[in-house]
Amino acid sequence: MFQLVSNDKFKSIEHRVVANRGGPRVSVACFFSTSFQDTPKMYAPIQELLSQDNPPRYRGVSVQEYVTYGANKGLDGVSPLLHFRL
């Protein structure tokens, strides 16, 4: 979602974990909640980041639509963002 609202100014990366052979491995998980409630609020590229030279790259999408699409699509190595690209 951050890549979508920043219109690609900030890039998302696929989560990857590589364990070191020596020493202990430490993982820290961070989560945020959008409550996953159906709401009419749409998220789209921030207007202040757009211009004629930098048009919107994504259509507006609700959190529910984004999460549902990602969950149904599964993990195939292809970003779900491509589905919302203009």
PyMOL commands that set and color helices and strands:
alter all, ss='L'
color gray80, all
select helices_A, chain A and resi 2-5+47-49+63-73+80-84
alter helices_A, ss='H'
color red, helices_A
deselect
rebuild
show_as cartoon
